[in-house]
Amino acid sequence: MTQEIAVVFRPLDGLKPYERNPKTHGQEQLERLVSSLTTFGWTRPLLIGADDVLVAGHGTWQAARLVHERGLQIPNHPDAGTVPCRVLDHLTPEQIRAYVIADNRLSELGRWNDELLAAELVDLHGLGVDLDTIGFDAADLEALCGDAPGDSRKDGATGKTLAERFGVPPFTVLDARQGYWRQRKAAWVAMGVHAEEGREHLPDTNVATDWMRRGSATGGSAFDPVLAELVFRWFTPTPTASVLDPFAGEATKGVVCAALGFDYSGVELRSEQVAANQAQWAKVRDRLPPERLAQVQRDPLWIEGDSAKIGEVLPGGRQYDLVFTSPPYYDLEIYSKQDKDGSAFETYDLFIEWYRHIFRQACDRLKPNRFAVVKIGDVRDERGNYRNFLGDNIACFRDLGLGFYNEAALVTPVGSLALRAGKQFLSSRKLGRGHQNVLIFFKGDPRKIKKEFPQEIEVGDADADDPAA
């Protein structure tokens, strides 16, 4: 009869680490083991000698101590002060010393099938599984989803990571805090792209200056040049595609668009903003190296006019390859006191009616099988509740016949949010908003994307000497 392998429970603090254990466990690994224990529970016992000295499971034991100290719960084990163990009383002292090393080394000799591992991680991530609980993070996933040089299993292998292939990983979370993002942004800033120019003299109204009271973490809608770069590179069909921006605002989108060789047309109500944008482009153009300047097909065109009459201010009959904009967030930031400015409308319903009218005209000018991209955030009403501006945007474009194709959260650096969030939360229980939303719509048949859009993305290097390379 086969003897059963017994599991015994020992006091957590009664176990002793093996003093000559050559395997170390850093804090990052311990935190992941804590996450694993509190998610999956105990799945295997620790291995100990008859003297309660650990043989295998030193890292898990340390993580269990952290769980106990922090007052956390292990799902299948209510008594966090004890641990399940297997006593290796059938081994000699010499065998135990050998097994301490064997347990670690033999697991290291196995190899991952990277292709299957990447597919499984992508699926689990999509199902909402926290990859930290299984020992991986976003950087690991990015590296695994890149391809290897000379790998015949993958067509068009480049040996690049996702960030190298696409500028940043094409995930539904666009993380502006990452090094690859900050490097690209620094390059554009060094070239002279500044979102603040032309915005210095916005009307001083309560709603314009008191956005913090209503719970926004992002304030106004100054545009990130890296997001602009990505949208132009990812969602246009040709290197010289035409872009329509019905709410031009500050210069960033137009400057980045033209510097990359695309054809930009933006409608802007404020004459002083148009003048500031043109001045900024002139400075940036002077800094472009000759090889980049040769790719500029046209200066960005900022049209001073009313977006509500976009059909009249644009060249007659012209069609565009991309609609891309960051519209006003109703009264989050007042751009002017003109009655043509939707940010100054008296009611949200009037604003949405005006908003839908503009995008109806803009999408009429969008070619078939093309994208429309909108960067927005939600806004609160006078009582502090969200207005559901995100949902109203989705409904707007769907009613216009476009499909809701992608969405992404643009996670922004915390900055002064950390200073504001505590007081704001205590007084109102409003969470500090550290992201904006990127909504992506498609006009036409998505099955034609593969045929009409390039299968290789030109991203260049994030080099401060040449941001558009």
N, C-alpha and C positions, 0 to 999 in steps of 0.2 A: 504494500500500500504506500502511495506517495505521501511523504510528509508535507503538510501545508506550510506555506511561508507565512509566518505570523507577523502581524503589524501590532506594535505596542505604542503606547503614548508616554512620552517623557515630558517633564517640565521644560519649557523653552529655555529658561535660564540655567537649567541643570546640565545642559550639554556643553561640551568643551571643544573648541576648534583644535584640529591637528596642527601642532606648532610648526611642523616642517612642510606644510602644504605649499607647494610651489605655485599654485594658481591663485591669482589675486582678483578682486572684484571691485571695480571702480564705482563711484557714486551713480553714474548714469545707468550702469547695468543694474545696480541695486534698485533704483527707482523703477526700472522696467519690470524687475522681478516683483516688486510691490504691486505694480499694476496688474501683473499676471495673477498673483495670488488672490487679489481682491476681485478679479474678474472670473477666473476659472476655478478658484479654490485649490485645495490640496489634491493633486492628481497622482503623486507618487511619494512614498515615504523617504525620509532621510536615512542614509545608511550609517550605522554607528558600530563601534566595537563594544565588547562586553563592559568596558570601563566608561561608557557614554562619551567617548571621544569620537568626533565626526570623522567619517571615512569619505563620504560623498554627499554633497548638498550644502557646502559651506555658504555659497551665495544665497541659496534659498533660506537657510537658517538666519542669515543676517537680515534678509528682507522680512522674514516673519517677525523678527524683533522690532523692526521699524513699524510694521503693521500694528503690533501690540502697543508700542509706545504712543502711536498716533490715535489709538482708540478706534481703529478701522475694523471692519468685519470681513471674515473669510467665509464665503457663501456656504460651504458644506461642513464648516467646522466652527461651532459657536464659541468654543473655548480657545481664544487666541493665545492663552498662556501655556498651552501644551502643543506638541507637534507629533505627528505620526512618524514612527521609526521602524526600521528593520535591523535587528541585531545580527551582525555577521559573526556569530559565535562558532561557525564552522571553519573559519579561516585562522591560520596561524598569524602571529604578530608580523612575520616577514611578508606573508601574503597581503595583509592589510596595508602595509607600507607600499607594496607594489601596486595594489589596486587603487590607492589614492591617485597615483599618476595615470594608471590605465584608464580609469573612468573618464578623465578629462581628455587624454590623448586619443583614445579610440573614437570618440565622437567627432574629433577634429578631422579624422581621416576620411569621413564621408564627404561627398561633393553634392552641391545643389545642381539641379537642372534649372538653369537661370530662366529659360523660356517658360517652363511650367510654373516656377516660383513667381515670376513677374505677373503671369496671367492670374494666378490665385490671389496675389496681393491686390491687384487691381479690382478683382471681383469683391474681395472682402472689404476693401476701402469703399467701394460703391454701396455695399450693404450697411455701411456705417460702423464697421469694426474699427476700433482704435488700434492702429498698427503698432503702437508702443507696447501693447499688451503681448504681442508676439515677437518683440525684439527688433522691429524695423521702424523706420521713420520716413518722412517724405523724401529725404535725400537718397536713402537706400532705394526707394521705389523709382525715383528718377533715374538713378544709375542703372537699375535693372531693366528699365524700359528703353534705355538707349540701346544701340546695337554695336556689335563688335566687328572690327575690320576683318574682312576675309571670311565672314560667316555666310556660308552658302545657303543656310536655311532661311535667310532674310533678304528679300529683294532690296537692292539699293543700300546695302549696309555702308555706314559711314564711319563707324568707330566713335561716334559722338554721343554725349548725353542728351537728354531732352532739352536742357537749357542751351546747349550748343546748337542743336538742330533748329529750335524754334524761338530762340531769344530768351524765353522762360518756359518752364514746363506747361503744356496746354491743359491745365487742370481747372476745375471749377472754383478753386481758390487761387487767386492771383495775389501772391504775397510780396507786397512792396517793401517788406522789411528784410528780405533776403539779399545776400551779397551781390548776386548777379543782377538784381533789380537796381540796387543802389549804385552799382558801377555804371550801368547804362544811364541812369538819371544824372549822375555827376557829369557824364560826357555831354549830355544835352545842355546842362546848366553852364558848363565851361564854354560851350559854343554861343551862349548868350540867350538861351530860352528862359524867360522869366514870366510866370503867370500873373504877377501882380501889376504889371504895367498897364495903365489905362483904367485900373480899378480903384485908384486912390481917392476918387471923389464921388463914390457912390452915395446916394441920399442917406442922410442920418435920420433913420426912422427907428421906432421901437423894435419892429420886427426884424429890421436889418441888423441891428446891433445887439439884440437880446436873444440870439439864437441859442445861446447856452441855456437860458432859462427853459427852453422848450425841449431840451434833451438831445441836441445834435452834438456828436463828437467831431464832426468834420467841418462844421461851419459852412463857409461858402463853397463854391464849386470850382476852385482853381484846378486846372487840369494837369494830370501827371503826364509828362512827355513820353514816358516809357509805355504807358497804356495806349497813347496815340500811335506810337510806333508799331506796337503789336497789332492793333486793329488794322492799320493800313497794310501791314505785311501779311496778316493772316486772312483777311476777309475781302481782298480785292483780287480780280482775276488776272490782271496783267501788271507789269512794272510801271505802266504809264496810265493807270486807271483814273477815272474822274470821280471826285468825291463831292458830295453836297452836304453842307452843314447848315441847317436852318436856324440854328442858334449859335452863331460864331463865338460871341463873347471874346475873351482874351486871345492872345496870339498863338498859344501853344499848338493847337491842332493844325492851323494853317501853316505855321513855320515848319513843323516836323513833316507834314505832308509834302510840302514843296521840296524840302531838303532831301527827301527820299526819292524824288522824281515823279511824284504823283501830281495830279491836276486838281487843285483845291478851289472850291467856291463856297464862301460862307456869307450868310446874311446877318447883318448886325444893325440894330436900331440906333445905337449911340455913335455920333460922329467922332467924339473924342476917343472912343475905343478903337474905331477904324484907323484913326490917325496914329494912335499908339502902336497898333499891330503892324502897320506899314513901316513905321520907324524901326520896330524890333526886327522885322524881316530884313531890312536894309543892313542892319548891323550883323545879323547872322550870315547873310549872303556874302558879306565882305570877308568873313572868316572861313568860308568853305574852301577847302583845298581844290586846286584846278580840276582834278579828276572827278570830284563830287559835284562841282559847279557845272561841269559838262553834262551831268545827268538831270539837272534842273530844267524841266521842259517849259515851265511857266512860273512866274511869280504867283504866290497865293493871291487870290482875288477876294477881297472883302467888299461886299456890296452894302452900302448904307441904305437901309430900307426896312420896310415892315414885313416881318415873316408871315403875317396873316395874309399878305398879298404876294406870296412868293412866286405865284404863277406870272405875275406882272413884272417883277424885278429881275427874274432870271432870263437869260437869252431864250428867245422863243423856240419851243419844241425840243430843247436840249435834254438828253437823257443821261443818267449818271450810273456809275458802277457800284457806288456805295453811298448810303445815307448814314452819317455818323455825327453824333452831337452829344452835348451835355446841356439839357434844357434847364430853364429856371425851375426851382423846386417850390413853386407857388410863392409864398411870402417869406421863405427862409432868408433870402437876400434880395433886397429891392435894388434893381439896376437903374431905374429911372422913375420919375413920377409922371411920365407920359401916359395918356390913356391907351396908347397902343401897346404898352408893356404889360404882358400877362402877369408878371410878378407883383404888379400893383393893383390887380383886380380886387374888388370888394369882397367877393365870395369865391370859395373853392370851386363851386359848380360852374361859375362864369369862366374861371381859369381853365377848367377841363374842357369846356365847350370850345374855347379859343385854341387850346392845345391840340385837340383832335382835328380841328379845321386846318391847322398848319401842317400836321403830319399827313393828312389826306392829300394835300397838294404836293408835299415832298415825295410821298410814296408813288404818286402818279408819275413823277419824274424818274423813278427808279426803274432800271432795266429789268426784264424778266430774269429769273435765276440769279438774283443778287441779294446781298445782305443789307440789313439796317441794324445799326448798333447804337444803343442809348446807354449812357452812363448816368445813373441817378442815385438818389438816396430817398428815404422816406421822410416825411415831415409830420409834425404833430399839430393838432388843432388847438383851440384856445383852452380846452380842458385838459390838454396833455396827452390825448389819445392819438395814435397814428391814423392818418387819413387814408391809408392804403393806396398811396401814390404808385407803388409797385404794381398792384393789381390793376389799377386804372390804366397804366401804361400797357400792360399785357392785353387788356381788353381792347384798348385803342387799336393796336396793331393787328390783332386778330380780326377785329371788325373790318379792318381795311384789306383783309384777305391774305395777310402774311402769317406764316407759321411761327410759333414761339419755339425757337430751335435750340438755343443755348442760354444758360445764365451762369454768371460767375460772381463771386464776392471778391472785391478788391480790398484786401486787408492793408490798412495804412499804418505807418509808424504811430506809436502811441502819442509821442510828443507831449503836449500839455494836457492830454486827456487824463493822464494819471493825477494831475493836480486838481482837476475838476470833478472826476468821477465820484470820489468819496463823499464830498459835500452834497453833490447832486443826488446820489443814491439814498443817503440818509434822509434828505428832505422830501424826496418824491418816489423813491424806489425805481427810478429810471436807470437802466443800464447804460453805461457809456458806449456810444456807437463808434466802433473802431473800424468800420468797413463801409464801402459804397457798393452799389450793385451795377453790374454790366449785363444788360438784357440784349439778346441777339435774336433777330428775326430774319426769316428767309421768304423772299417773294418768288414763288415758282415751285419747281419740282426738285426736292433735295437729292434725288437720284442722279441729277445732272451735275452735282458739285464736282465729282471726281473727274468728269470730262472737261469742265469749263474752268476749274481752278488748278493752279500748279501743284504738282505732287512733291515738289521740293521748295522749301521756304528759304528765301535769301534773308539772313539775319545779320551778317557781318559781325565785326568784333565790337565789344563794348569798350571802346578806346577813347579816352578823353580828348585825344588829338584828332579823332575822326569819328564822331558819333554816328554818322550816317553810313559808315563803311559796311 
